[in-house]
Amino acid sequence: MRINALLRADSAVTPDAMRRYQTDPTSEQTGFFLPAMLEAVTKASSAGAIDTAAVRGASLLREWDGRFTPANERAVLYDLAMEELTQRTWDELRGTGNLRRGATPSAPSSRS
């Protein structure tokens, strides 16, 4: 998604520009999910229904530039939050065991 956004913004792409695009550390996913996550923490905090660790985590993520660079610890925090969101969203479809991904329509089924 990020490469497509960069390509749409530049009508004369050079090989050097394409190299920069392919190594761009910005994620389009972050622009979609991060505002919603921060808003949810703000609402829960206002209602007194959230712990201080979540508020502190949101504070750190508000300071983040959204770039996934090796030295950026906030990127790790975002990834952990997304992993938790995914787990809590799809946990009822996983069944038993500690699977990272539940069954999807394209996944082979154990039923006959």
Secondary structure, DSSP 8 states (H G I E B T S, - for coil): -HHHHHHHH-SS--HHHHHHHHT--B-HHHHHHHHHHHHHHHHHHHTT-S-HHHHHHHHHHHT--SB--TT-HHHHHHHHHHHHHHHHHHGGGS-SS--SS---TTS--S--
